[in-house]
Amino acid sequence: MPLKKKSRRGFRGYPVGTVAFYGPDDQRASKVAVGIVNQDGAEPDALQRWFSEAGDARSDPAITHEIDQFLRAHGVKSVVMPDRIIGCPHEEGIDYPDGEVCPQCPFWANRDRWTGEILE
């Protein structure tokens, strides 16, 4: 995947493209969110989301092409992305109530989204 290659290059300056994959579990990414950060400590200036209903967003050629175009359009010099799916694709406060667990993604209910380990 070209995104992995770009992220392995390390920090090359701003703007930075942040890429995060989300899915119902840790095997299939049904959503990818890409943000553009123009300076250290800033909130993203642009944010775009893509969804894959049946396949995996990480390997969907149309989605990866659109992400590449989005990053190019914003002059991204660096790409940052975790090496895993980092959580449920549904948004707290939008798709389900704040402070609750997503009813559609029980896999993430008691799991650390960064390590994948079950929380006690």
C-alpha positions as CSV (number, residue, x, y, z in Angstrom):
1,M,0.0,0.0,0.0
2,P,1.4,3.4,-1.0
3,L,0.3,4.9,2.3
4,K,2.4,2.6,4.3
5,K,5.4,3.5,2.3
6,K,4.7,7.2,2.8
7,S,4.3,6.7,6.5
8,R,7.6,4.8,6.8
9,R,9.5,7.8,5.5
10,G,8.9,9.6,8.8
11,F,8.4,13.3,9.5
12,R,9.3,15.4,6.5
13,G,7.5,18.6,7.6
14,Y,4.1,20.1,7.5
15,P,1.4,19.6,6.3
16,V,0.9,16.2,7.9
17,G,-1.7,13.7,6.7
18,T,-3.1,11.6,9.5
19,V,-4.7,8.3,8.4
20,A,-6.8,6.2,10.7
21,F,-8.7,3.0,10.0
22,Y,-11.8,1.8,11.8
23,G,-13.8,-1.3,11.7
24,P,-16.3,-3.6,13.4
25,D,-13.3,-5.6,14.6
26,D,-9.5,-5.7,14.1
27,Q,-9.6,-7.6,10.8
28,R,-11.7,-5.4,8.4
29,A,-11.5,-1.7,8.0
30,S,-14.9,-0.4,7.0
31,K,-13.9,3.3,7.4
32,V,-10.9,5.5,6.9
33,A,-10.5,9.0,8.2
34,V,-7.8,11.3,6.9
35,G,-7.0,14.6,8.5
36,I,-4.6,17.4,7.3
37,V,-2.7,19.1,10.1
38,N,-0.8,22.2,9.0
39,Q,1.3,22.9,12.2
40,D,2.4,21.3,15.4
41,G,-0.4,21.0,18.0
42,A,-3.1,22.2,15.6
43,E,-6.5,20.6,15.0
44,P,-7.0,19.2,11.5
45,D,-7.7,21.9,8.9
46,A,-9.4,19.3,6.6
47,L,-11.0,16.0,7.3
48,Q,-12.4,13.4,4.9
49,R,-13.9,10.0,5.6
50,W,-14.4,7.0,3.2
51,F,-16.5,3.9,3.8
52,S,-16.4,0.4,2.5
53,E,-19.6,-1.6,3.1
54,A,-18.4,-5.0,2.2
55,G,-14.7,-5.0,1.6
56,D,-11.7,-3.6,3.4
57,A,-11.0,0.1,3.0
58,R,-7.3,-0.5,3.3
59,S,-7.2,-2.5,0.0
60,D,-9.9,-0.8,-2.0
61,P,-8.3,0.8,-5.0
62,A,-10.8,3.5,-5.4
63,I,-10.5,4.6,-1.8
64,T,-6.7,4.5,-1.8
65,H,-6.7,6.6,-5.0
66,E,-9.0,9.2,-3.5
67,I,-6.9,9.3,-0.3
68,D,-3.8,9.9,-2.4
69,Q,-5.6,12.7,-4.3
70,F,-6.8,14.3,-1.1
71,L,-3.2,14.2,0.4
72,R,-1.7,15.7,-2.8
73,A,-4.4,18.4,-3.0
74,H,-3.3,19.5,0.5
75,G,0.4,19.4,-0.3
76,V,1.1,16.8,2.4
77,K,4.8,16.3,3.2
78,S,4.4,13.6,5.9
79,V,1.9,10.8,6.6
80,V,1.2,9.4,10.0
81,M,-0.8,6.3,10.5
82,P,-1.0,3.5,13.1
83,D,-0.3,-0.1,12.0
84,R,-3.7,-1.4,13.0
85,I,-7.4,-0.7,13.0
86,I,-7.9,1.6,15.9
87,G,-11.6,1.2,16.8
88,C,-15.2,1.2,15.9
89,P,-16.3,3.1,12.8
90,H,-19.3,4.6,14.5
91,E,-19.0,7.9,16.2
92,E,-19.9,8.5,19.9
93,G,-22.6,11.1,20.3
94,I,-23.6,10.7,16.6
95,D,-24.2,7.0,16.0
96,Y,-24.8,6.1,19.7
97,P,-25.1,8.1,23.0
98,D,-22.0,9.7,24.6
99,G,-20.4,7.6,27.3
100,E,-21.9,4.3,26.0
101,V,-20.5,1.4,24.1
102,C,-21.4,1.1,20.4
103,P,-24.1,-1.5,20.2
104,Q,-23.1,-2.5,16.7
105,C,-19.4,-3.3,17.5
106,P,-19.2,-5.5,20.6
107,F,-15.6,-6.4,19.6
108,W,-14.4,-2.9,20.8
109,A,-16.5,-2.8,24.0
110,N,-13.8,-3.8,26.4
111,R,-10.7,-3.4,24.3
112,D,-7.9,-0.9,24.2
113,R,-8.1,0.6,20.7
114,W,-4.3,1.2,20.5
115,T,-3.0,-2.1,21.7
116,G,-5.9,-4.4,20.9
117,E,-5.7,-5.9,24.4
118,I,-8.8,-6.6,26.5
119,L,-9.4,-4.2,29.4
120,E,-10.4,-5.5,32.7
